[in-house]
Amino acid sequence: MSKMESVININVSLDGNRMPEKITWSASDSTADEKREAKAMLLGFWDGGDKTALRIDLWTKDMMIDEMADFFYQTMMSMADSYNRATRQPELVEDMKRFAQEFHTRFQETQLKSNKA
């Protein structure tokens, strides 16, 4: 039986201060012909030996605060869905989703207050 492999490439262009200016990615299994651009990324690995999470969190200089809030909200919701598929613990999944929704609502409320000021 032959092994299948998928390759994901992530490229980060930095400015003179080593701040991300552009993030592009491509995947060998993707139907997209060209690299896709992103303003932010969260990448996590689980080290089973050390029982620790290893992470890379990057965002470009032009990532707006409201985009970051939406990104985190959507990420938390998808993490809850992933956790559900992995564990089948609906009570914890609902807690995670409730927190994500409260987070997003509170962000929107703070934006409204700051826009009125």
DOSETOR-586374 format. One line per 4 residues: their letters; for each residue x, y negated, z negated of N, C-alpha, C, O, CB. Coordinates in nm, 2 decimals, always signed. Glycine has a CB too. Layout:
N
a> X,Y,Z,X,Y,Z,X,Y,Z,X,Y,Z,X,Y,Z ~ ... $
//
This chain:
117
mskm> +0.08,+0.12,+0.00,+0.00,+0.00,+0.00,+0.09,-0.12,+0.00,+0.18,-0.13,-0.08,-0.10,+0.00,-0.12 ~ +0.07,-0.22,+0.09,+0.15,-0.34,+0.10,+0.09,-0.44,+0.00,-0.03,-0.46,-0.02,+0.15,-0.39,+0.24 ~ +0.19,-0.52,-0.05,+0.15,-0.63,-0.14,+0.11,-0.75,-0.06,+0.17,-0.78,+0.05,+0.26,-0.67,-0.23 ~ +0.00,-0.82,-0.10,-0.04,-0.94,-0.04,+0.02,-1.06,-0.12,+0.03,-1.05,-0.24,-0.19,-0.95,-0.03 $
esvi> +0.05,-1.17,-0.06,+0.10,-1.28,-0.13,+0.04,-1.41,-0.07,+0.03,-1.42,+0.05,+0.26,-1.29,-0.12 ~ +0.01,-1.50,-0.16,-0.04,-1.63,-0.12,+0.06,-1.74,-0.18,+0.11,-1.72,-0.29,-0.18,-1.66,-0.17 ~ +0.10,-1.83,-0.09,+0.19,-1.93,-0.13,+0.12,-2.07,-0.14,+0.05,-2.11,-0.05,+0.31,-1.94,-0.03 ~ +0.15,-2.14,-0.26,+0.09,-2.27,-0.28,+0.21,-2.37,-0.29,+0.30,-2.35,-0.37,+0.00,-2.28,-0.40 $
ninv> +0.22,-2.47,-0.20,+0.32,-2.57,-0.21,+0.27,-2.70,-0.26,+0.16,-2.75,-0.21,+0.39,-2.59,-0.06 ~ +0.34,-2.76,-0.35,+0.30,-2.89,-0.40,+0.42,-2.99,-0.38,+0.53,-2.95,-0.42,+0.26,-2.88,-0.56 ~ +0.40,-3.10,-0.32,+0.50,-3.20,-0.30,+0.46,-3.33,-0.37,+0.35,-3.37,-0.36,+0.53,-3.22,-0.15 ~ +0.56,-3.38,-0.45,+0.53,-3.51,-0.52,+0.64,-3.61,-0.47,+0.76,-3.59,-0.49,+0.54,-3.49,-0.67 $
sldg> +0.59,-3.72,-0.41,+0.68,-3.83,-0.37,+0.69,-3.93,-0.49,+0.58,-3.97,-0.54,+0.63,-3.90,-0.24 ~ +0.81,-3.97,-0.52,+0.83,-4.06,-0.64,+0.88,-4.19,-0.59,+0.94,-4.20,-0.48,+0.93,-3.99,-0.73 ~ +0.85,-4.30,-0.67,+0.90,-4.43,-0.64,+1.04,-4.44,-0.71,+1.09,-4.34,-0.76,+0.81,-4.54,-0.69 ~ +1.10,-4.56,-0.70,+1.23,-4.58,-0.76,+1.24,-4.56,-0.91,+1.35,-4.53,-0.96,+1.27,-4.72,-0.73 $
nrmp> +1.13,-4.56,-0.98,+1.12,-4.54,-1.12,+1.08,-4.40,-1.15,+1.04,-4.37,-1.27,+1.03,-4.64,-1.19 ~ +1.08,-4.31,-1.05,+1.04,-4.17,-1.07,+0.89,-4.15,-1.11,+0.86,-4.05,-1.17,+1.13,-4.10,-1.17 ~ +0.81,-4.25,-1.07,+0.66,-4.24,-1.09,+0.60,-4.18,-0.96,+0.64,-4.22,-0.85,+0.60,-4.38,-1.12 ~ +0.50,-4.09,-0.98,+0.44,-4.03,-0.86,+0.37,-4.13,-0.77,+0.28,-4.21,-0.82,+0.34,-3.92,-0.90 $
ekit> +0.40,-4.14,-0.64,+0.33,-4.22,-0.55,+0.23,-4.14,-0.46,+0.13,-4.20,-0.43,+0.43,-4.30,-0.46 ~ +0.27,-4.02,-0.44,+0.19,-3.94,-0.35,+0.20,-3.79,-0.39,+0.31,-3.74,-0.41,+0.22,-3.96,-0.20 ~ +0.09,-3.72,-0.39,+0.09,-3.58,-0.42,+0.02,-3.51,-0.30,-0.09,-3.55,-0.27,+0.01,-3.55,-0.56 ~ +0.09,-3.41,-0.24,+0.03,-3.33,-0.13,+0.04,-3.19,-0.17,+0.13,-3.15,-0.24,+0.09,-3.37,+0.00 $
wsas> -0.05,-3.11,-0.12,-0.04,-2.96,-0.14,-0.09,-2.89,-0.02,-0.17,-2.94,+0.06,-0.12,-2.93,-0.27 ~ -0.05,-2.77,-0.01,-0.10,-2.67,+0.09,-0.10,-2.53,+0.04,-0.02,-2.50,-0.05,-0.02,-2.69,+0.23 ~ -0.18,-2.45,+0.09,-0.19,-2.31,+0.05,-0.19,-2.22,+0.17,-0.26,-2.25,+0.27,-0.31,-2.28,-0.04 ~ -0.12,-2.11,+0.17,-0.11,-2.02,+0.28,-0.25,-1.96,+0.32,-0.27,-1.92,+0.43,-0.01,-1.91,+0.26 $
dsta> -0.33,-1.94,+0.22,-0.47,-1.89,+0.24,-0.57,-1.99,+0.28,-0.69,-1.96,+0.30,-0.51,-1.81,+0.12 ~ -0.54,-2.12,+0.29,-0.63,-2.22,+0.31,-0.67,-2.23,+0.46,-0.59,-2.19,+0.55,-0.57,-2.36,+0.27 ~ -0.79,-2.28,+0.49,-0.83,-2.29,+0.63,-0.78,-2.43,+0.68,-0.80,-2.46,+0.80,-0.98,-2.28,+0.64 ~ -0.73,-2.52,+0.59,-0.69,-2.65,+0.63,-0.56,-2.64,+0.71,-0.46,-2.56,+0.67,-0.67,-2.74,+0.51 $
dekr> -0.55,-2.70,+0.82,-0.42,-2.70,+0.90,-0.31,-2.79,+0.85,-0.20,-2.76,+0.87,-0.46,-2.74,+1.05 ~ -0.35,-2.90,+0.78,-0.25,-2.99,+0.73,-0.25,-3.00,+0.58,-0.35,-2.95,+0.51,-0.28,-3.13,+0.79 ~ -0.15,-3.06,+0.52,-0.14,-3.07,+0.38,-0.26,-3.16,+0.33,-0.30,-3.25,+0.40,+0.00,-3.14,+0.34 ~ -0.31,-3.13,+0.21,-0.41,-3.21,+0.15,-0.35,-3.31,+0.05,-0.25,-3.28,-0.01,-0.52,-3.12,+0.08 $
eaka> -0.41,-3.43,+0.04,-0.36,-3.53,-0.05,-0.44,-3.53,-0.18,-0.56,-3.51,-0.17,-0.35,-3.67,+0.02 ~ -0.38,-3.55,-0.29,-0.45,-3.56,-0.42,-0.39,-3.68,-0.50,-0.27,-3.72,-0.48,-0.43,-3.43,-0.50 ~ -0.47,-3.74,-0.58,-0.43,-3.85,-0.67,-0.38,-3.80,-0.80,-0.31,-3.87,-0.87,-0.54,-3.95,-0.69 ~ -0.42,-3.68,-0.84,-0.38,-3.62,-0.97,-0.38,-3.47,-0.96,-0.44,-3.41,-0.87,-0.48,-3.67,-1.08 $
mllg> -0.31,-3.41,-1.06,-0.31,-3.26,-1.06,-0.28,-3.22,-1.21,-0.21,-3.29,-1.28,-0.20,-3.20,-0.97 ~ -0.34,-3.11,-1.25,-0.32,-3.05,-1.37,-0.29,-2.90,-1.34,-0.37,-2.83,-1.28,-0.44,-3.06,-1.47 ~ -0.17,-2.86,-1.38,-0.13,-2.72,-1.35,-0.09,-2.66,-1.48,+0.00,-2.71,-1.55,-0.01,-2.72,-1.25 ~ -0.14,-2.54,-1.51,-0.11,-2.47,-1.63,-0.07,-2.33,-1.61,-0.13,-2.26,-1.52,-0.23,-2.48,-1.73 $
fwdg> +0.02,-2.28,-1.69,+0.07,-2.14,-1.68,+0.06,-2.09,-1.83,+0.08,-2.16,-1.92,+0.21,-2.13,-1.63 ~ +0.03,-1.96,-1.84,+0.03,-1.90,-1.97,+0.15,-1.81,-1.98,+0.17,-1.72,-1.90,-0.10,-1.82,-2.00 ~ +0.24,-1.84,-2.08,+0.35,-1.75,-2.11,+0.31,-1.65,-2.21,+0.30,-1.68,-2.33,+0.48,-1.84,-2.16 ~ +0.28,-1.53,-2.17,+0.24,-1.42,-2.25,+0.34,-1.38,-2.36,+0.30,-1.34,-2.47,+0.20,-1.30,-2.17 $
gdkt> +0.46,-1.39,-2.33,+0.57,-1.35,-2.42,+0.58,-1.45,-2.54,+0.58,-1.41,-2.65,+0.70,-1.35,-2.35 ~ +0.58,-1.58,-2.51,+0.59,-1.68,-2.61,+0.45,-1.72,-2.66,+0.44,-1.79,-2.76,+0.66,-1.80,-2.56 ~ +0.34,-1.68,-2.60,+0.21,-1.72,-2.63,+0.19,-1.87,-2.63,+0.14,-1.93,-2.73,+0.17,-1.66,-2.77 ~ +0.24,-1.93,-2.53,+0.23,-2.08,-2.51,+0.18,-2.12,-2.37,+0.21,-2.05,-2.28,+0.37,-2.14,-2.55 $
alri> +0.12,-2.23,-2.37,+0.08,-2.29,-2.24,+0.19,-2.38,-2.19,+0.24,-2.46,-2.26,-0.06,-2.36,-2.25 ~ +0.22,-2.37,-2.06,+0.32,-2.46,-2.00,+0.24,-2.54,-1.90,+0.16,-2.48,-1.82,+0.44,-2.37,-1.93 ~ +0.26,-2.67,-1.90,+0.17,-2.75,-1.81,+0.25,-2.86,-1.74,+0.36,-2.90,-1.78,+0.07,-2.82,-1.90 ~ +0.20,-2.90,-1.62,+0.25,-3.01,-1.55,+0.12,-3.10,-1.52,+0.03,-3.05,-1.45,+0.32,-2.96,-1.41 $
dlwt> +0.12,-3.22,-1.57,+0.01,-3.31,-1.55,+0.07,-3.43,-1.48,+0.16,-3.50,-1.54,-0.06,-3.35,-1.68 ~ +0.03,-3.46,-1.36,+0.07,-3.58,-1.28,-0.04,-3.65,-1.22,-0.14,-3.60,-1.19,+0.17,-3.53,-1.17 ~ -0.02,-3.78,-1.21,-0.12,-3.87,-1.14,-0.05,-3.98,-1.07,+0.06,-4.03,-1.12,-0.23,-3.92,-1.23 ~ -0.10,-4.02,-0.96,-0.03,-4.13,-0.88,-0.07,-4.27,-0.94,-0.16,-4.28,-1.02,-0.08,-4.12,-0.73 $
kdmm> +0.01,-4.37,-0.90,+0.00,-4.50,-0.96,-0.14,-4.56,-0.92,-0.19,-4.65,-0.99,+0.11,-4.59,-0.90 ~ -0.20,-4.51,-0.81,-0.32,-4.57,-0.77,-0.45,-4.50,-0.82,-0.56,-4.53,-0.77,-0.33,-4.58,-0.62 ~ -0.43,-4.41,-0.91,-0.54,-4.34,-0.97,-0.61,-4.43,-1.06,-0.55,-4.48,-1.16,-0.49,-4.21,-1.05 ~ -0.74,-4.46,-1.04,-0.82,-4.55,-1.12,-0.87,-4.48,-1.24,-0.88,-4.36,-1.25,-0.94,-4.60,-1.03 $
idem> -0.90,-4.56,-1.35,-0.94,-4.50,-1.47,-1.07,-4.43,-1.46,-1.09,-4.32,-1.52,-0.96,-4.61,-1.58 ~ -1.17,-4.48,-1.38,-1.29,-4.41,-1.36,-1.27,-4.28,-1.29,-1.34,-4.18,-1.31,-1.39,-4.50,-1.29 ~ -1.18,-4.27,-1.19,-1.14,-4.15,-1.12,-1.08,-4.05,-1.22,-1.11,-3.93,-1.21,-1.05,-4.18,-1.01 ~ -1.00,-4.10,-1.31,-0.94,-4.01,-1.41,-1.05,-3.95,-1.50,-1.04,-3.83,-1.53,-0.84,-4.08,-1.50 $
adff> -1.15,-4.03,-1.54,-1.25,-3.98,-1.63,-1.34,-3.87,-1.55,-1.37,-3.76,-1.61,-1.35,-4.09,-1.67 ~ -1.37,-3.90,-1.42,-1.44,-3.80,-1.34,-1.36,-3.67,-1.33,-1.41,-3.56,-1.33,-1.47,-3.86,-1.21 ~ -1.23,-3.69,-1.30,-1.14,-3.57,-1.29,-1.14,-3.49,-1.41,-1.15,-3.36,-1.40,-0.99,-3.62,-1.25 ~ -1.12,-3.55,-1.53,-1.12,-3.47,-1.65,-1.26,-3.41,-1.68,-1.26,-3.29,-1.72,-1.08,-3.56,-1.77 $
yqtm> -1.37,-3.48,-1.65,-1.50,-3.42,-1.67,-1.52,-3.30,-1.58,-1.55,-3.19,-1.63,-1.61,-3.53,-1.64 ~ -1.48,-3.31,-1.46,-1.50,-3.20,-1.36,-1.41,-3.08,-1.40,-1.44,-2.96,-1.39,-1.48,-3.24,-1.22 ~ -1.28,-3.11,-1.45,-1.19,-3.01,-1.49,-1.24,-2.94,-1.61,-1.23,-2.81,-1.62,-1.05,-3.07,-1.51 ~ -1.29,-3.01,-1.71,-1.34,-2.94,-1.83,-1.46,-2.85,-1.80,-1.47,-2.75,-1.85,-1.38,-3.05,-1.93 $
msma> -1.55,-2.90,-1.71,-1.66,-2.82,-1.67,-1.62,-2.69,-1.59,-1.67,-2.58,-1.62,-1.76,-2.90,-1.58 ~ -1.52,-2.70,-1.51,-1.47,-2.58,-1.43,-1.40,-2.49,-1.53,-1.40,-2.37,-1.51,-1.39,-2.62,-1.31 ~ -1.33,-2.55,-1.63,-1.26,-2.46,-1.73,-1.36,-2.38,-1.81,-1.34,-2.27,-1.84,-1.17,-2.55,-1.82 ~ -1.47,-2.45,-1.84,-1.58,-2.38,-1.91,-1.63,-2.26,-1.83,-1.65,-2.15,-1.88,-1.69,-2.47,-1.95 $
dsyn> -1.65,-2.29,-1.70,-1.70,-2.18,-1.61,-1.60,-2.06,-1.60,-1.63,-1.95,-1.60,-1.73,-2.23,-1.47 ~ -1.47,-2.10,-1.59,-1.36,-2.00,-1.59,-1.36,-1.92,-1.72,-1.35,-1.80,-1.71,-1.23,-2.06,-1.56 ~ -1.37,-1.99,-1.83,-1.37,-1.92,-1.96,-1.49,-1.82,-1.97,-1.48,-1.72,-2.02,-1.38,-2.02,-2.07 ~ -1.61,-1.87,-1.91,-1.72,-1.78,-1.91,-1.70,-1.65,-1.83,-1.73,-1.54,-1.87,-1.85,-1.86,-1.86 $
ratr> -1.64,-1.67,-1.71,-1.61,-1.55,-1.63,-1.52,-1.46,-1.70,-1.52,-1.33,-1.68,-1.56,-1.59,-1.49 ~ -1.42,-1.51,-1.77,-1.32,-1.43,-1.84,-1.36,-1.37,-1.97,-1.32,-1.26,-2.00,-1.20,-1.52,-1.86 ~ -1.45,-1.43,-2.04,-1.49,-1.38,-2.17,-1.63,-1.34,-2.20,-1.66,-1.27,-2.29,-1.45,-1.49,-2.27 ~ -1.72,-1.40,-2.12,-1.86,-1.38,-2.14,-1.91,-1.42,-2.28,-1.98,-1.34,-2.35,-1.90,-1.23,-2.11 $
qpel> -1.87,-1.54,-2.32,-1.91,-1.59,-2.45,-1.99,-1.72,-2.43,-1.93,-1.83,-2.44,-1.78,-1.62,-2.54 ~ -2.12,-1.71,-2.39,-2.20,-1.82,-2.35,-2.21,-1.93,-2.45,-2.22,-2.05,-2.42,-2.33,-1.78,-2.31 ~ -2.21,-1.90,-2.58,-2.22,-2.00,-2.69,-2.10,-2.10,-2.68,-2.11,-2.22,-2.69,-2.23,-1.94,-2.83 ~ -1.98,-2.04,-2.67,-1.86,-2.13,-2.66,-1.86,-2.21,-2.53,-1.81,-2.32,-2.53,-1.73,-2.04,-2.67 $
vedm> -1.90,-2.14,-2.42,-1.90,-2.21,-2.30,-2.00,-2.33,-2.30,-1.97,-2.44,-2.25,-1.95,-2.11,-2.18 ~ -2.11,-2.31,-2.36,-2.21,-2.43,-2.38,-2.15,-2.54,-2.46,-2.17,-2.66,-2.44,-2.34,-2.38,-2.44 ~ -2.07,-2.50,-2.57,-2.01,-2.60,-2.65,-1.91,-2.68,-2.57,-1.90,-2.80,-2.58,-1.93,-2.54,-2.77 ~ -1.83,-2.61,-2.48,-1.73,-2.68,-2.40,-1.80,-2.77,-2.30,-1.76,-2.89,-2.28,-1.65,-2.58,-2.32 $
krfa> -1.91,-2.73,-2.24,-1.98,-2.81,-2.14,-2.05,-2.93,-2.21,-2.05,-3.04,-2.16,-2.08,-2.73,-2.07 ~ -2.10,-2.91,-2.33,-2.16,-3.02,-2.41,-2.06,-3.13,-2.44,-2.08,-3.24,-2.42,-2.23,-2.97,-2.54 ~ -1.94,-3.08,-2.48,-1.83,-3.18,-2.51,-1.79,-3.26,-2.38,-1.78,-3.38,-2.38,-1.71,-3.11,-2.56 ~ -1.78,-3.18,-2.27,-1.75,-3.25,-2.14,-1.85,-3.36,-2.10,-1.82,-3.47,-2.06,-1.73,-3.15,-2.03 $
qefh> -1.98,-3.32,-2.12,-2.08,-3.41,-2.09,-2.08,-3.54,-2.18,-2.10,-3.65,-2.14,-2.22,-3.35,-2.09 ~ -2.06,-3.51,-2.31,-2.05,-3.62,-2.41,-1.93,-3.71,-2.38,-1.94,-3.83,-2.38,-2.04,-3.57,-2.55 ~ -1.82,-3.65,-2.34,-1.70,-3.73,-2.30,-1.73,-3.82,-2.19,-1.70,-3.94,-2.19,-1.59,-3.63,-2.27 ~ -1.80,-3.77,-2.09,-1.82,-3.84,-1.97,-1.93,-3.95,-2.00,-1.91,-4.07,-1.95,-1.88,-3.75,-1.85 $
trfq> -2.03,-3.92,-2.07,-2.13,-4.02,-2.11,-2.06,-4.14,-2.19,-2.09,-4.25,-2.17,-2.24,-3.96,-2.19 ~ -1.98,-4.10,-2.29,-1.91,-4.20,-2.37,-1.82,-4.29,-2.29,-1.81,-4.41,-2.31,-1.83,-4.14,-2.49 ~ -1.75,-4.23,-2.19,-1.66,-4.30,-2.10,-1.75,-4.41,-2.02,-1.71,-4.52,-2.02,-1.59,-4.21,-2.00 ~ -1.86,-4.36,-1.97,-1.95,-4.45,-1.89,-2.00,-4.56,-1.98,-2.01,-4.68,-1.93,-2.06,-4.37,-1.83 $
etql> -2.03,-4.53,-2.10,-2.08,-4.64,-2.19,-1.97,-4.74,-2.22,-2.00,-4.86,-2.22,-2.13,-4.58,-2.32 ~ -1.85,-4.70,-2.24,-1.74,-4.79,-2.26,-1.71,-4.88,-2.14,-1.68,-4.99,-2.15,-1.61,-4.72,-2.31 ~ -1.73,-4.82,-2.02,-1.71,-4.89,-1.90,-1.81,-5.00,-1.89,-1.78,-5.12,-1.85,-1.71,-4.80,-1.78 ~ -1.94,-4.97,-1.92,-2.05,-5.07,-1.91,-2.02,-5.18,-2.01,-2.04,-5.30,-1.98,-2.18,-5.00,-1.95 $
ksnk> -1.97,-5.15,-2.13,-1.94,-5.25,-2.23,-1.83,-5.34,-2.19,-1.84,-5.47,-2.20,-1.91,-5.19,-2.37 ~ -1.73,-5.28,-2.13,-1.61,-5.37,-2.08,-1.65,-5.45,-1.96,-1.59,-5.56,-1.94,-1.49,-5.28,-2.05 ~ -1.74,-5.40,-1.88,-1.78,-5.48,-1.76,-1.87,-5.60,-1.80,-1.87,-5.70,-1.73,-1.86,-5.39,-1.66 ~ -1.94,-5.59,-1.91,-2.02,-5.70,-1.96,-1.94,-5.80,-2.03,-1.98,-5.92,-2.04,-2.13,-5.65,-2.06 $
a> -1.82,-5.76,-2.08,-1.74,-5.86,-2.16,-1.67,-5.96,-2.07,-1.59,-6.04,-2.12,-1.64,-5.78,-2.24 $
//
